[in-house]
């Protein structure tokens, strides 16, 4: 024995494997243990696994090494399956894919054979035990081939395939031994197994034939459809060509033409099925090009519009601080760019639904610097909500971000207006469906900086759904203007940050008995504000905070 395991310390491995063997011994009933107890088991097994991989027990031959690793992974898989079956959130268990958990759970359906010997199974077959016969039927019809296929899947980790194959082979060996010794004297069992195998073959064969027949039928219909459409088009062309000189012939062919057109309509219905496939392909192509990546409904778009105008009007008030200077807000007014009453007839919308249509409202006014002496800086302000009103009227939603062609008119009009008045224009363009990637690339480009910046126009684009802003990084005025266009106030940002920080701390305590302030700072990057939240949370939960050398401030439970 000492010679066999001379390469590694077997006692060390067995000590590390103790928590894993406990879980494997209990199996899926471990799901009835408390959530916290299973999390603790997970952490112990994970730490012991890491110790083994770090060769704290030295090294072993390849077969033994694979066996030990499979026990660690097998135990973690059982715990992961228990979390999922109980509907419990434990982020660490996501190291296992749904396919791995499903394979384990399906094999577990046969765990009856853990406690039954081959002779026990044979006795139950003789007794025609319903449970055993049901497992046997599934085994022959689909389970055996399905498990073999899954075990060959390279996307499943090798150690789990090793563990599950060993488990499955043990069940198969007992089952096959029991069946082979029973069919000799049980004719009904032999016939039953034969019928299951025949059922499987027939189903596979019928499915294959069905697919083949459907394909042949579809191909024939399409070919017939194309032929009849081509024939109909040729005959119609001939009739039109002879119409002037053969009115009498046209009268005789009128009835035939009507019959042909009726047939064409029937064919068009079939053709619609083909066109539907083409439309799906077109939709996939549109998605690849960046179209159809948003979904804003009619009842949502109006809220975006009113929220944008209302928040900006509130933020501006009577005066604003801009680029370090104070400006008076003058002549601020709201304008409706679109008259939605024109969509009443063409869209069929009710009076209530018409009120939900966006009107592409805008806020216009001016910002005049407040100072007693010297020339006062003045900006003309234009904040425009931009939605494709016709899409919401016709379809009730819009899925496409704005394109460059949608923005060009606004950009050119604003620039020309600024140039004509000789005054700087601040343009904020807000979209409920955002902007295509090409728009962001263009706005950020050096060409846009050269063409539009000068002394005429600064632009900020605002995605109302994500809150993301786009402006030219070389335009300092646009950068300051973007702060005025933000949807969230500083108070709202701080409140949202506070909620996120608290959740991060609570999630950390699920895995450990302590939280390091520096880890939280690295994630949120606001040291002064985060430190205050750190202390507030500790006071609220009666936790202690202690400075640890080379680590920093650490929040921990009292019993840690």
C-alpha positions as CSV (number, residue, x, y, z in Angstrom):
1,X,0.0,0.0,0.0
2,X,2.8,2.4,0.9
3,X,4.5,1.7,-2.3
4,X,1.4,2.2,-4.4
5,X,0.7,5.7,-2.9
6,X,4.3,6.6,-2.5
7,X,3.9,9.6,-4.8
8,X,1.3,11.3,-2.5
9,X,-0.1,11.4,1.0
10,X,-3.3,9.4,1.0
11,X,-4.2,10.3,4.6
12,X,-3.9,14.0,3.7
13,X,-6.3,13.5,0.7
14,X,-8.8,11.5,2.7
15,X,-8.9,14.3,5.3
16,X,-9.5,16.9,2.5
17,X,-12.2,14.7,1.0
18,X,-14.1,14.2,4.2
19,X,-16.7,17.0,3.6
20,X,-17.1,15.9,-0.1
21,X,-17.7,12.3,0.9
22,X,-20.3,13.4,3.4
23,X,-22.3,15.2,0.6
24,X,-21.9,12.3,-1.8
25,X,-23.1,9.9,0.9
26,X,-26.3,11.9,1.5
27,X,-26.9,12.7,-2.2
28,X,-29.8,14.9,-3.2
29,X,-31.6,14.7,0.2
30,X,-28.9,17.2,1.3
31,X,-31.4,19.8,-0.1
32,X,-33.3,19.5,3.1
33,X,-30.4,20.9,5.1
34,X,-30.4,24.6,5.9
35,X,-29.2,26.9,3.2
36,X,-26.4,28.4,5.4
37,X,-25.2,24.9,6.3
38,X,-24.9,23.9,2.6
39,X,-23.1,27.2,1.8
40,X,-20.6,26.4,4.6
41,X,-20.1,22.8,3.1
42,X,-19.6,24.3,-0.4
43,X,-16.9,26.7,0.9
44,X,-15.1,23.9,2.8
45,X,-15.1,21.6,-0.2
46,X,-14.0,24.4,-2.5
47,X,-11.1,25.3,-0.1
48,X,-10.1,21.7,0.3
49,X,-10.2,21.2,-3.5
50,X,-7.9,24.2,-4.0
51,X,-5.5,22.8,-1.4
52,X,-5.5,19.5,-3.2
53,X,-4.9,21.2,-6.6
54,X,-2.0,23.2,-4.9
55,X,-0.4,19.8,-4.2
56,X,-0.5,20.1,-0.4
57,X,-0.8,16.3,-0.4
58,X,2.0,15.9,-3.0
59,X,1.1,14.4,-6.4
60,X,-0.6,11.1,-7.5
61,X,-0.7,8.9,-10.5
62,X,-3.1,10.2,-13.3
63,X,-5.9,7.7,-12.6
64,X,-5.9,8.4,-8.8
65,X,-5.7,12.2,-9.4
66,X,-8.7,12.1,-11.8
67,X,-10.6,10.0,-9.2
68,X,-10.0,12.4,-6.4
69,X,-10.8,15.5,-8.5
70,X,-14.1,13.8,-9.6
71,X,-15.1,13.3,-6.0
72,X,-14.6,17.0,-5.2
73,X,-16.5,18.1,-8.4
74,X,-19.2,15.5,-7.8
75,X,-19.9,16.8,-4.3
76,X,-20.0,20.4,-5.5
77,X,-22.4,19.3,-8.3
78,X,-24.8,17.8,-5.8
79,X,-24.8,21.0,-3.7
80,X,-25.4,23.1,-6.9
81,X,-28.3,20.9,-7.8
82,X,-29.8,21.3,-4.4
83,X,-29.6,25.2,-4.6
84,X,-31.3,25.1,-8.0
85,X,-34.1,22.7,-7.0
86,X,-34.9,24.8,-3.9
87,X,-34.9,28.0,-6.0
88,X,-32.1,29.5,-3.8
89,X,-29.7,32.1,-5.2
90,X,-26.1,31.2,-4.6
91,X,-23.9,32.8,-7.3
92,X,-20.9,30.4,-6.9
93,X,-22.9,27.4,-8.0
94,X,-23.0,28.9,-11.6
95,X,-19.7,27.2,-12.2
96,X,-21.9,24.3,-13.3
97,X,-23.9,24.5,-16.5
98,X,-27.5,23.6,-16.9
99,X,-26.5,20.6,-19.0
100,X,-24.2,19.2,-16.2
101,X,-26.9,19.6,-13.6
102,X,-29.5,18.0,-15.9
103,X,-27.3,15.0,-16.6
104,X,-26.7,14.5,-12.9
105,X,-30.4,14.8,-12.0
106,X,-31.5,12.3,-14.8
107,X,-28.9,9.7,-13.6
108,X,-30.2,10.3,-10.1
109,X,-33.6,8.9,-11.2
110,X,-31.9,5.5,-11.2
111,X,-30.4,5.8,-7.6
112,X,-32.8,3.0,-6.6
113,X,-30.0,0.7,-7.8
114,X,-27.6,2.1,-5.2
115,X,-29.4,-0.1,-2.6
116,X,-30.5,-3.0,-4.9
117,X,-28.2,-5.8,-5.9
118,X,-28.5,-7.4,-9.4
119,X,-30.3,-10.3,-7.7
120,X,-32.7,-7.8,-6.0
121,X,-33.5,-6.2,-9.3
122,X,-34.1,-9.7,-10.9
123,X,-36.6,-10.5,-8.1
124,X,-38.4,-7.2,-8.8
125,X,-38.5,-8.0,-12.5
126,X,-40.1,-11.4,-11.7
127,X,-42.6,-9.6,-9.5
128,X,-43.3,-7.1,-12.3
129,X,-42.5,-4.2,-10.1
130,X,-43.9,-1.0,-11.8
131,X,-41.1,1.3,-10.7
132,X,-38.3,-1.0,-11.9
133,X,-40.2,-1.7,-15.2
134,X,-40.6,2.0,-15.8
135,X,-36.9,2.6,-15.3
136,X,-36.1,-0.4,-17.5
137,X,-38.3,0.9,-20.3
138,X,-36.8,4.4,-20.2
139,X,-33.3,2.8,-20.1
140,X,-33.9,0.9,-23.3
141,X,-36.0,3.5,-25.2
142,X,-33.9,6.5,-24.7
143,X,-31.9,6.9,-21.4
144,X,-28.9,4.7,-22.2
145,X,-28.1,6.3,-25.6
146,X,-28.9,9.8,-24.2
147,X,-26.5,9.5,-21.3
148,X,-23.8,8.0,-23.5
149,X,-24.2,11.0,-25.8
150,X,-24.0,13.5,-23.0
151,X,-20.9,11.8,-21.5
152,X,-19.1,12.4,-24.9
153,X,-19.9,16.1,-24.9
154,X,-16.6,17.9,-24.6
155,X,-18.3,21.0,-23.1
156,X,-18.9,19.1,-19.9
157,X,-16.0,19.1,-17.5
158,X,-13.9,16.0,-17.7
159,X,-13.9,15.3,-13.9
160,X,-17.7,15.3,-13.9
161,X,-18.0,13.0,-16.9
162,X,-15.6,10.6,-15.1
163,X,-17.7,10.7,-11.9
164,X,-21.1,10.4,-13.6
165,X,-19.8,7.7,-16.0
166,X,-18.6,5.6,-13.1
167,X,-22.0,6.2,-11.3
168,X,-24.0,5.3,-14.5
169,X,-21.9,2.3,-15.3
170,X,-22.5,0.9,-11.8
171,X,-26.3,1.2,-12.4
172,X,-26.0,-0.3,-15.9
173,X,-23.9,-3.3,-14.7
174,X,-26.5,-4.3,-12.1
175,X,-29.4,-3.7,-14.6
176,X,-27.8,-5.6,-17.5
177,X,-26.8,-8.5,-15.2
178,X,-30.3,-8.7,-13.8
179,X,-31.9,-8.6,-17.3
180,X,-29.5,-11.1,-18.9
181,X,-30.2,-13.6,-16.1
182,X,-34.0,-13.0,-16.3
183,X,-34.8,-13.1,-20.0
184,X,-33.7,-16.7,-20.2
185,X,-36.6,-17.8,-18.0
186,X,-39.0,-14.9,-18.5
187,X,-40.4,-14.9,-22.0
188,X,-42.6,-12.0,-21.3
189,X,-39.7,-9.9,-20.3
190,X,-37.8,-10.8,-23.5
191,X,-40.8,-9.9,-25.6
192,X,-41.3,-6.6,-23.6
193,X,-37.7,-5.5,-24.2
194,X,-38.0,-6.5,-27.8
195,X,-41.1,-4.3,-28.2
196,X,-39.4,-1.4,-26.5
197,X,-36.4,-1.7,-28.9
198,X,-38.8,-2.0,-31.9
199,X,-40.8,1.0,-30.6
200,X,-37.6,3.1,-30.6
201,X,-36.6,2.0,-34.1
202,X,-40.1,2.6,-35.5
203,X,-40.2,6.1,-33.9
204,X,-36.8,7.1,-35.2
205,X,-37.7,5.7,-38.7
206,X,-41.1,7.4,-38.7
207,X,-39.6,10.7,-37.7
208,X,-37.0,10.5,-40.5
209,X,-39.6,9.5,-43.1
210,X,-41.9,12.4,-41.9
211,X,-39.1,14.9,-42.3
212,X,-38.2,13.6,-45.7
213,X,-41.8,13.5,-46.9
214,X,-42.5,17.1,-45.6
215,X,-39.3,18.3,-47.4
216,X,-40.3,16.7,-50.7
217,X,-43.8,18.1,-50.4
218,X,-42.6,21.6,-49.7
219,X,-40.0,21.4,-52.6
220,X,-42.7,20.2,-55.0
221,X,-45.2,22.9,-54.0
222,X,-42.5,25.6,-54.4
223,X,-41.5,24.3,-57.8
224,X,-45.2,24.1,-58.8
225,X,-45.8,27.6,-57.5
226,X,-42.9,29.0,-59.4
227,X,-44.0,27.3,-62.6
228,X,-47.6,28.4,-62.4
229,X,-46.6,32.0,-61.5
230,X,-44.2,32.1,-64.5
231,X,-46.9,30.7,-66.8
232,X,-49.5,33.1,-65.5
233,X,-47.2,36.1,-66.0
234,X,-46.4,35.0,-69.6
235,X,-50.0,34.6,-70.5
236,X,-50.9,38.1,-69.0
237,X,-48.1,39.7,-71.0
238,X,-49.4,38.0,-74.2
239,X,-53.0,39.3,-73.5
240,X,-51.8,42.9,-72.9
241,X,-49.6,42.8,-76.1
242,X,-52.6,41.8,-78.3
243,X,-55.2,44.0,-76.6
244,X,-55.1,46.9,-79.1
245,X,-55.6,44.7,-82.2
246,X,-57.6,41.9,-80.7
247,X,-60.4,43.3,-78.6
248,X,-62.6,40.4,-79.6
249,X,-60.0,37.9,-78.4
250,X,-59.7,39.7,-75.1
251,X,-63.4,39.3,-74.5
252,X,-63.1,35.6,-75.0
253,X,-60.2,35.3,-72.7
254,X,-61.7,37.4,-69.9
255,X,-63.2,34.5,-68.1
256,X,-60.0,32.5,-68.4
257,X,-58.0,35.4,-67.1
258,X,-60.3,35.6,-64.1
259,X,-59.8,31.9,-63.4
260,X,-56.0,32.3,-63.7
261,X,-56.0,35.3,-61.3
262,X,-58.1,33.3,-58.8
263,X,-55.5,30.5,-59.1
264,X,-52.7,33.1,-58.7
265,X,-54.4,34.4,-55.5
266,X,-54.4,30.8,-54.1
267,X,-50.8,30.4,-55.1
268,X,-50.0,33.8,-53.4
269,X,-51.3,32.4,-50.2
270,X,-48.8,29.6,-50.4
271,X,-46.2,32.0,-51.5
272,X,-46.8,33.9,-48.3
273,X,-45.4,31.0,-46.3
274,X,-42.1,31.3,-48.3
275,X,-42.2,35.1,-47.9
276,X,-42.5,34.7,-44.1
277,X,-39.3,32.7,-44.1
278,X,-37.7,35.5,-46.1
279,X,-39.0,38.1,-43.6
280,X,-37.4,36.2,-40.8
281,X,-34.1,36.1,-42.5
282,X,-34.4,39.8,-43.2
283,X,-35.1,40.4,-39.5
284,X,-32.0,38.4,-38.6
285,X,-30.0,40.5,-41.0
286,X,-31.5,43.8,-39.6
287,X,-30.5,42.6,-36.1
288,X,-26.9,42.0,-37.3
289,X,-26.9,45.6,-38.7
290,X,-28.0,47.0,-35.3
291,X,-31.6,47.5,-36.2
292,X,-34.5,46.2,-34.0
293,X,-32.3,46.3,-30.8
294,X,-34.8,48.4,-28.8
295,X,-38.4,48.1,-27.9
296,X,-40.4,51.2,-26.7
297,X,-44.2,50.9,-26.7
298,X,-46.7,53.7,-27.3
299,X,-47.6,54.1,-23.6
300,X,-43.9,54.3,-22.7
301,X,-42.8,56.9,-25.2
302,X,-45.1,59.6,-23.9
303,X,-43.7,59.2,-20.4
304,X,-40.1,59.5,-21.8
305,X,-41.1,62.8,-23.5
306,X,-42.8,64.4,-20.5
307,X,-40.1,63.2,-18.1
308,X,-37.3,64.7,-20.3
309,X,-39.0,68.1,-20.8
310,X,-40.2,68.3,-17.2
311,X,-36.8,67.3,-15.6
312,X,-34.8,69.7,-17.8
313,X,-37.2,72.6,-17.2
314,X,-36.9,72.0,-13.4
315,X,-33.1,71.7,-13.6
316,X,-32.8,75.0,-15.5
317,X,-35.1,77.0,-13.3
318,X,-34.3,80.8,-13.4
319,X,-30.6,80.4,-13.4
320,X,-27.9,77.8,-13.9
321,X,-24.1,77.5,-13.3
322,X,-22.4,76.7,-16.6
323,X,-18.6,76.4,-17.2
324,X,-18.0,78.0,-13.8
325,X,-20.2,81.0,-14.6
326,X,-23.8,81.9,-13.6
327,X,-26.3,82.4,-16.3
328,X,-29.8,83.7,-16.3
329,X,-32.4,81.5,-18.0
330,X,-34.5,83.8,-20.3
331,X,-37.6,83.3,-22.5
332,X,-37.8,79.6,-21.8
333,X,-40.8,78.1,-23.6
334,X,-42.1,74.7,-24.7
335,X,-43.0,74.0,-28.4
336,X,-44.8,71.0,-29.9
337,X,-43.1,70.1,-33.2
338,X,-45.8,67.5,-34.3
339,X,-49.5,67.9,-34.6
340,X,-50.8,64.4,-33.8
341,X,-54.4,65.0,-34.9
342,X,-53.2,64.3,-38.5
343,X,-52.8,60.7,-37.6
344,X,-56.4,60.1,-36.6
345,X,-57.7,58.9,-40.0
346,X,-54.6,57.0,-41.3
347,X,-53.8,55.2,-38.0
348,X,-57.3,54.4,-36.7
349,X,-56.2,55.3,-33.2
350,X,-58.8,56.4,-30.6
351,X,-58.9,59.9,-29.1
352,X,-57.3,58.5,-26.0
353,X,-54.5,56.7,-27.9
354,X,-53.8,59.8,-30.0
355,X,-53.0,61.6,-26.7
356,X,-50.3,59.0,-26.1
357,X,-48.5,59.8,-29.3
358,X,-45.3,61.8,-28.8
359,X,-45.4,65.4,-30.1
360,X,-41.6,65.8,-30.3
361,X,-41.8,68.7,-27.8
362,X,-38.8,71.0,-27.4
363,X,-37.6,73.6,-24.9
364,X,-36.1,76.7,-26.4
365,X,-34.7,79.7,-24.6
366,X,-31.4,81.5,-23.9
367,X,-28.7,81.6,-21.2
368,X,-27.3,85.0,-20.6
369,X,-24.3,85.5,-18.3
370,X,-25.0,87.4,-15.1
371,X,-22.3,90.1,-14.6
372,X,-22.2,93.9,-14.2
373,X,-19.4,94.9,-16.5
374,X,-18.0,93.6,-19.8
375,X,-19.5,91.7,-22.6
376,X,-22.0,89.0,-21.5
377,X,-21.7,85.5,-22.9
378,X,-25.0,84.3,-24.4
379,X,-26.1,80.9,-25.6
380,X,-29.3,79.9,-27.4
381,X,-30.7,76.7,-25.9
382,X,-32.6,74.0,-27.9
383,X,-33.6,70.8,-26.1
384,X,-35.5,68.5,-28.5
385,X,-37.3,65.2,-27.9
386,X,-37.1,63.2,-31.2
387,X,-39.2,60.1,-31.9
388,X,-40.5,58.6,-35.1
389,X,-44.2,59.5,-34.5
390,X,-45.4,57.7,-37.6
391,X,-44.1,54.4,-36.3
392,X,-45.9,54.7,-33.0
393,X,-49.1,55.7,-34.9
394,X,-48.9,52.8,-37.4
395,X,-47.4,50.0,-35.2
396,X,-47.7,51.1,-31.6
397,X,-44.0,50.7,-30.9
398,X,-40.5,51.5,-32.3
399,X,-37.5,49.1,-32.2
400,X,-34.8,51.0,-34.1
401,X,-32.2,53.5,-32.8
402,X,-32.0,56.8,-34.5
403,X,-29.8,56.9,-37.6
404,X,-27.6,59.7,-39.0
405,X,-30.2,60.6,-41.5
406,X,-32.7,61.3,-38.7
407,X,-30.2,63.7,-37.0
408,X,-28.9,65.5,-40.1
409,X,-31.8,67.9,-40.5
410,X,-31.7,69.0,-36.8
411,X,-27.9,69.5,-36.9
412,X,-27.9,71.5,-40.1
413,X,-30.9,73.6,-39.1
414,X,-29.4,74.4,-35.7
415,X,-26.0,75.3,-37.3
416,X,-27.5,77.5,-39.9
417,X,-29.6,79.3,-37.3
418,X,-26.5,79.8,-35.1
419,X,-24.5,81.1,-38.0
420,X,-27.2,83.5,-39.1
421,X,-27.6,85.0,-35.6
422,X,-23.9,84.9,-34.8
423,X,-24.7,83.3,-31.4
424,X,-23.7,79.9,-30.0
425,X,-26.4,77.2,-30.0
426,X,-26.6,74.5,-27.4
427,X,-28.5,71.5,-28.9
428,X,-29.7,68.6,-26.8
429,X,-31.3,65.8,-28.8
430,X,-33.1,63.1,-26.7
431,X,-34.2,59.8,-28.2
432,X,-36.3,57.1,-26.5
433,X,-34.7,54.4,-28.6
434,X,-31.1,55.6,-28.4
435,X,-28.8,56.0,-31.4
436,X,-27.0,53.7,-33.8
437,X,-23.3,53.0,-33.2
438,X,-22.5,55.0,-36.4
439,X,-24.0,58.1,-34.8
440,X,-21.8,57.9,-31.7
441,X,-18.8,57.3,-33.9
442,X,-19.6,60.4,-36.0
443,X,-20.4,62.7,-33.1
444,X,-17.1,61.7,-31.4
445,X,-15.0,62.1,-34.6
446,X,-12.5,64.8,-35.4
447,X,-14.5,65.6,-38.6
448,X,-17.5,66.6,-36.5
449,X,-15.3,68.7,-34.3
450,X,-14.0,70.6,-37.3
451,X,-17.3,70.9,-39.1
452,X,-19.7,71.9,-36.3
453,X,-17.7,73.2,-33.3
454,X,-16.2,76.6,-34.3
455,X,-18.3,79.2,-32.6
456,X,-21.7,78.0,-33.8
457,X,-22.9,74.7,-32.3
458,X,-22.3,72.3,-29.4
459,X,-24.3,69.1,-29.4
460,X,-25.3,66.6,-26.7
461,X,-27.2,63.4,-27.6
462,X,-29.2,61.7,-24.8
463,X,-30.4,58.1,-24.8
464,X,-33.5,58.3,-22.6
465,X,-33.7,54.5,-22.0
466,X,-30.1,54.0,-20.8
467,X,-29.2,57.5,-19.7
468,X,-26.1,57.4,-21.9
469,X,-24.8,60.7,-23.4
470,X,-22.9,61.3,-26.6
471,X,-20.9,64.4,-27.3
472,X,-17.6,65.4,-29.0
473,X,-14.8,64.9,-26.5
474,X,-12.9,67.8,-28.0
475,X,-15.8,70.3,-27.4
476,X,-15.4,71.6,-23.8
477,X,-18.7,73.5,-24.1
478,X,-20.6,70.3,-25.1
479,X,-19.0,68.5,-22.1
480,X,-20.3,71.1,-19.7
481,X,-23.7,71.3,-21.4
482,X,-24.0,67.5,-21.0
483,X,-24.1,67.9,-17.2
484,X,-27.3,70.1,-17.6
485,X,-28.9,67.4,-19.7
486,X,-28.4,64.5,-17.2
487,X,-31.6,62.7,-16.2
488,X,-30.5,61.9,-12.6
489,X,-29.9,64.5,-9.9
490,X,-26.9,64.1,-7.6
491,X,-29.3,63.1,-4.8
492,X,-30.8,60.3,-6.9
493,X,-27.3,59.1,-8.0
494,X,-26.1,58.9,-4.3
495,X,-29.3,57.0,-3.3
496,X,-28.8,54.5,-6.1
497,X,-25.1,54.1,-5.1
498,X,-26.1,53.6,-1.5
499,X,-28.5,50.7,-2.4
500,X,-25.8,49.1,-4.6
501,X,-23.1,49.3,-1.9
502,X,-25.4,47.8,0.7
503,X,-26.3,44.9,-1.6
504,X,-22.5,44.3,-2.3
505,X,-21.8,44.2,1.5
506,X,-24.7,41.8,2.1
507,X,-23.6,39.5,-0.8
508,X,-20.1,39.4,0.6
509,X,-21.4,38.3,4.1
510,X,-23.1,35.3,2.4
511,X,-19.6,34.0,1.5
512,X,-17.4,35.3,4.3
513,X,-17.7,36.6,7.9
514,X,-15.9,39.9,6.9
515,X,-15.9,42.6,4.2
516,X,-12.8,44.7,3.3
517,X,-13.5,48.4,2.6
518,X,-10.8,48.4,-0.2
519,X,-12.7,45.7,-2.1
520,X,-15.8,47.9,-2.1
521,X,-13.9,51.0,-3.1
522,X,-12.3,49.1,-6.1
523,X,-15.8,48.3,-7.4
524,X,-17.5,51.7,-6.9
525,X,-14.5,54.2,-6.9
526,X,-15.9,56.9,-4.4
527,X,-13.7,56.5,-1.3
528,X,-15.0,59.3,0.8
529,X,-18.7,58.6,0.3
530,X,-18.2,54.8,0.5
531,X,-16.3,55.1,3.8
532,X,-19.2,56.9,5.4
533,X,-21.7,54.3,4.1
534,X,-19.3,51.6,5.5
535,X,-19.5,53.0,9.0
536,X,-23.3,53.6,8.7
537,X,-23.9,50.0,7.7
538,X,-21.8,48.7,10.6
539,X,-23.7,50.9,13.1
540,X,-27.1,49.8,11.8
541,X,-26.3,46.1,11.9
542,X,-24.2,46.2,15.1
543,X,-21.1,45.0,13.4
544,X,-17.5,45.9,14.3
545,X,-14.9,47.6,12.1
546,X,-11.2,47.1,12.7
547,X,-8.0,48.2,11.0
548,X,-5.9,45.3,9.8
549,X,-2.3,45.9,8.8
550,X,-1.6,45.4,5.0
551,X,-5.4,45.0,4.5
552,X,-7.1,48.2,5.8
553,X,-10.5,48.7,7.3
554,X,-12.4,45.4,7.7
555,X,-16.1,45.0,8.8
556,X,-16.7,41.7,10.6
557,X,-19.3,39.9,12.7
558,X,-18.8,40.0,16.5
559,X,-18.1,36.3,16.7
560,X,-15.4,36.4,14.0
